[in-house]
Amino acid sequence: MYLKSIAIDAERFPNTDSYPFNIPGFRRTRRLDISTAVTFFVGRNGSGKSTLLEAIARRSGLLPWGGTKVHRSHQNPYETQLANYLSLTFDPKHPYGFHFRAEAFFNFASSLDDIALDDPRRDQYFGGRSLNVVSHGESFLAFFNSYSFQLDGLYLLDEPEAALSPESQVQFVKDLLRFQQQGRKQYIIATHSPIIMACPGAGIMGFDNPEIRPTQYKALNHYKFYKEFLENPERFFCP
C-alpha cells in the first residue's frame, strides 16, 4: 500500500459553518488508518466521502482525470480547502496514480479523441476504439482495463458504478482483485453500490456516524436498506 493514514486537523478549520468544514465527520474525526489494498468510503449523500476523496487527491497531487468541478454557482471560498487541513502518511512518497470522477468522465473521453487525431495508436490503450463510440458502461470498463489503471500506484475513484450495470459492477470487482495480484496497487473508492463494497478483503470506512470509522459490510445502512427493499419493494412506495 501507499497511503497509510489520513489525519484531519479540525482544530485549525477556519470555521464550522461553511462546507466542507460543517460536515460532522470532518469535525470529529482525527485520524483514519488504512490497512487494506481496497478501501471504500461509504455514506449517504452529503456525508463527505467524495469531498474527502477529492481533498486526498489535492493533497497528494494526483491528477483529476476528467477535470475538476468549476461552475459559476460555486461561490463558497472554502469549497476546495479541506486538503489544507489533511496530513497524509505515504510509503513510499509520491506514488503514481490519479483521481477518477465519474461525472467528468465524458471530458476525459473527449480529450482522448482529440489526442487520437494526432496519435491514432493511443486508442489501442483503451480497447482499440474511441470511448465515445461505445456505451457509457463499456467505456468505463475499457478505461478500468487500460494501461493507466494497471500500473502500480494509488487510485482514487469516485462512484465508479455510475454507468455500470449490476453484472458490470461484479466484473469491476473481479478486475480489482486481478489487478491486486499483478503488482503493488491501492484503491480508495467512494461508492453507493452494495455490490462493489462487497469486494472480498476490502476495508470500509463508514461516513454515516458522527465520526468516520471502520464499519462491517452488513452493518452499513446501504446494505440494510437494499436488503429490506429487495425483500419487499412495494412497501417503500406506499403513501
C-alpha positions in Angstrom: 0.0 0.0 0.0 1.0 3.6 -0.4 -1.4 5.7 1.7 -1.1 4.6 5.3 -3.2 7.1 7.2 -5.2 10.3 6.9 -5.1 12.9 9.7 -7.7 15.7 9.9 -6.6 18.8 11.8 -10.1 20.1 12.7 -8.8 22.5 15.3 -7.4 24.6 12.5 -10.6 24.8 10.5 -11.3 28.4 9.6 -15.0 28.0 10.7 -17.5 25.2 11.3 -20.4 26.9 9.5 -19.3 26.6 5.8 -18.9 23.5 3.6 -16.9 21.3 3.9 -16.0 22.3 7.5 -19.5 21.9 8.7 -19.6 18.1 7.9 -19.7 16.4 11.3 -17.4 13.6 10.3 -14.6 16.0 9.5 -15.0 17.9 12.8 -15.0 14.8 14.9 -12.5 12.5 13.1 -8.8 12.9 13.9 -7.2 10.0 12.1 -8.1 7.2 9.7 -5.7 4.3 9.4 -5.7 2.5 6.0 -4.7 -1.2 6.2 -6.2 -2.8 3.1 -5.4 -2.5 -0.6 -9.0 -1.6 -1.3 -10.8 0.8 1.0 -14.3 2.1 0.5 -15.8 5.4 1.6 -19.5 4.7 2.2 -22.2 7.1 3.4 -25.3 8.9 2.5 -25.3 11.9 0.2 -23.7 14.9 1.9 -21.7 12.8 4.4 -18.4 13.9 2.9 -17.0 10.8 1.3 -16.4 12.3 -2.2 -15.2 15.5 -0.6 -12.6 13.7 1.4 -11.5 11.7 -1.7 -11.0 15.0 -3.6 -9.1 16.5 -0.7 -6.8 13.5 -0.6 -6.2 13.9 -4.4 -5.4 17.6 -4.0 -3.1 17.0 -1.0 -1.2 14.2 -2.8 -1.1 16.0 -6.1 -2.9 13.3 -8.1 -4.2 14.2 -11.5 -8.0 14.6 -11.6 -8.8 12.6 -14.8 -11.8 14.3 -16.4 -11.2 17.7 -14.8 -12.5 19.4 -11.7 -15.8 21.0 -10.9 -16.0 24.6 -11.9 -19.4 26.4 -12.0 -20.5 29.9 -11.7 -22.8 28.9 -8.9 -19.9 27.9 -6.7 -19.3 30.9 -4.5 -18.0 29.2 -1.4 -14.4 30.2 -0.9 -13.8 27.2 1.3 -15.1 24.6 -1.0 -11.7 23.1 -2.1 -9.8 24.0 1.1 -10.2 20.7 3.1 -6.9 19.5 1.7 -5.1 22.2 3.6 -6.1 20.5 6.9 -5.1 17.0 6.0 -1.8 15.2 6.8 -1.2 12.1 4.7 1.3 9.3 5.5 2.7 7.6 2.4 5.1 4.8 1.9 6.8 5.4 -0.4 6.2 9.0 -1.1 4.5 10.4 -4.2 3.2 7.3 -5.9 1.8 7.3 -9.4 -1.9 7.5 -9.5 -4.9 9.6 -10.4 -8.3 10.8 -9.2 -11.2 9.4 -11.2 -14.5 11.2 -11.1 -17.4 9.5 -12.9 -19.3 12.8 -13.5 -16.4 14.2 -15.5 -15.5 11.1 -17.5 -17.1 12.5 -20.7 -14.5 15.3 -20.7 -11.7 12.7 -20.3 -13.0 10.5 -23.2 -13.4 13.6 -25.4 -9.8 14.7 -24.7 -8.6 11.2 -25.7 -10.4 11.7 -29.0 -8.5 14.9 -29.6 -5.2 13.3 -28.8 -6.0 10.4 -31.1 -6.3 12.8 -34.0 -2.5 13.2 -33.8 -1.7 9.8 -32.3 -4.2 7.2 -33.6 -2.3 4.5 -31.7 -3.5 6.0 -28.4 -6.8 4.2 -28.9 -5.0 0.8 -28.5 -4.6 1.5 -24.8 -8.4 1.7 -24.3 -9.7 -1.3 -26.3 -8.8 -0.1 -29.8 -11.6 2.4 -30.3 -12.9 5.7 -29.0 -14.5 5.6 -25.6 -17.3 7.8 -27.1 -18.5 5.2 -29.6 -19.4 2.6 -27.1 -21.9 2.6 -24.3 -21.2 4.5 -21.1 -20.7 1.4 -19.1 -18.5 -0.2 -21.8 -16.3 2.9 -21.8 -15.9 2.7 -18.1 -14.8 -0.9 -18.2 -12.5 -0.2 -21.1 -10.9 2.6 -19.1 -10.6 0.4 -15.9 -8.8 -2.2 -18.0 -6.5 0.3 -19.7 -2.7 0.5 -19.2 -3.1 3.6 -17.0 -5.2 1.7 -14.5 -2.9 -1.3 -14.3 0.3 0.4 -13.4 1.4 0.2 -9.8 0.1 3.2 -7.8 -2.7 4.8 -5.8 -6.1 5.2 -7.4 -8.9 7.4 -6.0 -12.2 6.5 -7.6 -15.4 8.5 -7.1 -18.6 6.4 -7.7 -17.2 4.1 -10.5 -20.6 2.3 -10.5 -22.3 5.4 -12.1 -22.5 3.8 -15.6 -22.2 0.1 -14.7 -25.0 -2.5 -14.7 -25.0 -4.9 -11.7 -23.2 -7.5 -13.9 -20.6 -5.0 -14.9 -20.1 -4.0 -11.2 -19.3 -7.6 -10.4 -16.8 -7.6 -13.3 -15.3 -4.4 -12.0 -14.7 -6.0 -8.6 -13.2 -9.0 -10.3 -10.8 -6.7 -12.2 -9.8 -5.0 -8.9 -8.9 -8.4 -7.4 -7.0 -9.4 -10.5 -5.0 -6.2 -10.6 -4.0 -6.5 -7.0 -2.3 -9.8 -7.8 -0.3 -8.2 -10.6 1.7 -5.7 -8.6 1.5 -3.0 -5.9 -1.8 -1.2 -6.2 -4.1 0.6 -3.8 -7.6 1.8 -4.4 -9.7 4.2 -2.3 -13.3 4.2 -3.7 -16.3 6.3 -2.8 -19.4 4.3 -3.6 -23.1 3.7 -3.1 -23.0 0.2 -4.6 -23.5 -2.7 -2.2 -22.1 -4.9 -5.0 -18.9 -3.1 -5.3 -18.4 -2.6 -1.5 -18.8 -6.4 -1.1 -15.3 -6.8 -2.6 -13.5 -9.6 -0.7 -10.8 -8.4 1.7 -11.7 -4.7 1.4 -11.9 -2.2 4.2 -14.9 0.0 4.7 -14.9 3.5 6.2 -18.5 4.4 7.3 -19.4 8.1 7.0 -23.0 7.9 8.4 -22.0 8.2 12.1 -20.8 11.5 13.7 -17.3 10.1 13.4 -15.8 8.4 10.3 -14.8 4.9 11.4 -14.2 1.3 10.1 -17.5 -0.5 9.5 -18.5 -4.0 8.7 -20.3 -4.6 5.4 -23.6 -5.9 6.9 -23.7 -3.1 9.4 -23.9 -0.5 6.7 -27.1 1.4 6.2 -26.7 0.8 2.4 -26.7 -3.0 3.0 -29.7 -2.9 5.3 -31.7 -0.7 3.0 -31.1 -2.8 -0.1 -31.8 -6.0 1.7 -35.2 -4.6 3.1 -36.1 -3.1 -0.3 -35.4 -6.3 -2.3 -37.4 -8.4 0.1 -40.5 -6.1 -0.1 -40.1 -3.2 -2.6 -43.8 -2.4 -2.6 -43.9 -1.1 0.9 -41.3 1.6 0.1 -43.8 3.2 -2.3 -46.9 3.1 -0.2 -48.3 6.6 0.5 
